[in-house]
Amino acid sequence: MNQLVTNWPRVFNLNVTMEAVFVSAEKLEELKKELEHRQGEGRKIIAGKIEQAKELGDLSENFEYHAAKEEQAQNEGRIMELKDMIQNASIVEEKSGGDTINIGNKFIAELNGEDKEFEMVGSTEADPMSGKISNETPVGKAFLGAKVGETVEVELPSGNVSYKVKKIL
């Protein structure tokens, strides 16, 4: 006799568990504000778009409806991502000085005879054009733990690059 299995979970847990997300206190507040907006006003705006698109008739060939549903899916995905980042946030305080480069440090390194200022940040705050490098990138990984006077070699797709750590600010 076949028995129906009734003790299986009815809901799948789709949460993605991330490792620690290194952020400044300011960035954490930005993430919380974005989450609040997306869960409140963002959802209302998208729901309005879906309702307007439904009024246009046949949903199977309704571009506005499909675009709004896609926007809704993207918003909900971002909400899940934000919740996970906030839950796993590890606040990084800006550090000054020290013997080695770590997350939160600003430092100066020389590249081809030119001094460049960098700040080691978590991936959510990375902005290479302004000198904010993520601890997760090849350049960031190479600098982590480096001391003043050391030469750091970074293997990039364009070739190897050498930096000399001049000062930890």
C-alpha positions as semicolon CSV with decimal commas, in nm:
position;residue;x (nm);y (nm);z (nm)
1;M;0,000;0,000;0,000
2;N;0,140;0,341;-0,094
3;Q;0,148;0,599;0,181
4;L;0,146;0,968;0,129
5;V;0,441;1,135;0,297
6;T;0,300;1,425;0,498
7;N;0,598;1,536;0,703
8;W;0,787;1,701;0,417
9;P;0,840;2,074;0,449
10;R;0,575;2,265;0,255
11;V;0,783;2,577;0,210
12;F;1,134;2,590;0,075
13;N;1,375;2,831;0,239
14;L;1,508;3,046;-0,043
15;N;1,718;3,270;0,179
16;V;2,077;3,295;0,073
17;T;2,311;3,307;0,367
18;M;2,609;3,529;0,303
19;E;2,933;3,565;0,486
20;A;3,003;3,880;0,685
21;V;2,936;4,195;0,487
22;F;3,187;4,463;0,585
23;V;3,027;4,808;0,586
24;S;3,070;5,142;0,753
25;A;2,798;5,259;0,993
26;E;2,693;5,515;0,729
27;K;2,660;5,250;0,458
28;L;2,455;5,028;0,690
29;E;2,211;5,316;0,741
30;E;2,190;5,365;0,361
31;L;2,110;4,995;0,318
32;K;1,838;5,014;0,585
33;K;1,683;5,321;0,419
34;E;1,689;5,152;0,079
35;L;1,520;4,843;0,229
36;E;1,252;5,056;0,394
37;H;1,185;5,241;0,067
38;R;1,170;4,922;-0,142
39;Q;0,935;4,751;0,104
40;G;0,707;5,052;0,133
41;E;0,690;5,315;-0,139
42;G;0,872;5,099;-0,396
43;R;0,620;4,817;-0,369
44;K;0,328;5,062;-0,388
45;I;0,463;5,224;-0,705
46;I;0,516;4,887;-0,873
47;A;0,170;4,763;-0,766
48;G;0,023;5,075;-0,927
49;K;0,207;5,003;-1,251
50;I;0,076;4,646;-1,252
51;E;-0,282;4,763;-1,195
52;Q;-0,254;5,022;-1,475
53;A;-0,114;4,758;-1,710
54;K;-0,398;4,516;-1,624
55;E;-0,650;4,778;-1,732
56;L;-0,500;4,772;-2,082
57;G;-0,647;4,428;-2,147
58;D;-0,493;4,104;-2,272
59;L;-0,202;4,025;-2,038
60;S;-0,037;3,770;-2,268
61;E;0,087;4,041;-2,506
62;N;0,087;4,334;-2,265
63;F;0,439;4,476;-2,259
64;E;0,363;4,717;-1,974
65;Y;0,234;4,432;-1,756
66;H;0,537;4,211;-1,820
67;A;0,777;4,502;-1,760
68;A;0,605;4,585;-1,429
69;K;0,614;4,219;-1,321
70;E;0,985;4,208;-1,406
71;E;1,040;4,525;-1,203
72;Q;0,850;4,365;-0,915
73;A;1,069;4,053;-0,930
74;Q;1,384;4,265;-0,932
75;N;1,259;4,470;-0,637
76;E;1,176;4,159;-0,435
77;G;1,516;4,010;-0,516
78;R;1,688;4,327;-0,399
79;I;1,479;4,323;-0,079
80;M;1,601;3,970;-0,003
81;E;1,959;4,074;-0,077
82;L;1,933;4,384;0,145
83;K;1,783;4,185;0,434
84;D;2,067;3,935;0,412
85;M;2,333;4,208;0,393
86;I;2,187;4,390;0,693
87;Q;2,157;4,070;0,893
88;N;2,520;3,979;0,819
89;A;2,662;4,331;0,846
90;S;2,990;4,374;1,026
91;I;3,056;4,739;1,104
92;V;3,401;4,858;1,001
93;E;3,538;5,158;1,181
94;E;3,781;5,382;0,996
95;K;4,125;5,301;1,131
96;S;4,429;5,521;1,140
97;G;4,786;5,406;1,154
98;G;4,876;5,052;1,245
99;D;5,144;4,816;1,124
100;T;4,948;4,640;0,851
101;I;4,676;4,727;0,603
102;N;4,334;4,606;0,707
103;I;3,971;4,683;0,627
104;G;3,905;5,041;0,734
105;N;4,260;5,163;0,668
106;K;4,355;5,442;0,432
107;F;4,702;5,411;0,286
108;I;4,934;5,545;0,021
109;A;5,100;5,318;-0,233
110;E;5,331;5,402;-0,518
111;L;5,259;5,282;-0,869
112;N;5,503;5,367;-1,149
113;G;5,658;5,648;-0,945
114;E;5,323;5,807;-0,858
115;D;5,167;5,803;-0,510
116;K;4,803;5,696;-0,493
117;E;4,576;5,705;-0,189
118;F;4,353;5,406;-0,121
119;E;4,097;5,304;0,137
120;M;4,030;4,937;0,211
121;V;3,652;4,885;0,229
122;G;3,398;4,605;0,203
123;S;3,257;4,513;-0,136
124;T;2,936;4,713;-0,091
125;E;3,133;5,040;-0,065
126;A;3,397;4,976;-0,330
127;D;3,457;5,258;-0,576
128;P;3,792;5,210;-0,749
129;M;3,772;5,547;-0,926
130;S;3,778;5,723;-0,588
131;G;4,042;5,492;-0,438
132;K;3,805;5,275;-0,236
133;I;3,910;4,916;-0,297
134;S;3,728;4,606;-0,180
135;N;3,894;4,346;0,036
136;E;3,750;4,087;-0,203
137;T;3,919;4,207;-0,524
138;P;4,260;4,087;-0,638
139;V;4,409;4,430;-0,559
140;G;4,243;4,443;-0,217
141;K;4,348;4,087;-0,130
142;A;4,706;4,169;-0,225
143;F;4,715;4,473;0,005
144;L;4,554;4,302;0,307
145;G;4,821;4,248;0,570
146;A;5,087;4,444;0,379
147;K;5,326;4,665;0,577
148;V;5,493;4,997;0,501
149;G;5,790;4,942;0,270
150;E;5,661;4,616;0,125
151;T;5,605;4,566;-0,246
152;V;5,271;4,416;-0,336
153;E;5,235;4,219;-0,659
154;V;4,891;4,202;-0,817
155;E;4,810;3,970;-1,104
156;L;4,553;4,138;-1,328
157;P;4,412;4,035;-1,667
158;S;4,618;4,316;-1,822
159;G;4,938;4,186;-1,657
160;N;5,121;4,202;-1,327
161;V;5,132;4,530;-1,137
162;S;5,365;4,621;-0,850
163;Y;5,275;4,866;-0,575
164;K;5,501;4,982;-0,295
165;V;5,325;5,061;0,032
166;K;5,447;5,405;0,138
167;K;5,232;5,495;0,437
168;I;4,935;5,371;0,640
169;L;4,728;5,677;0,727
